[in-house]
């Protein structure tokens, strides 16, 4: 078991726990910089409940940096 954990730590020196907005953006930003990382999320899908009421200007700058444009940011999310 220790050998498996050691292998995972070498492959992914950064583990991100939680696939919310902060976890996802952190993983994307690390990946853009070619930093190996692994993201763990408990839930298999998205929530049908809104979690935010707005996006602040600093967040919009980060989203644009990772390739999200104004159309993606203003589009309502698809619910299942």
Order of alpha helices (4+ residues) and beta strands (2+ residues): alpha-beta-alpha-beta-alpha-alpha
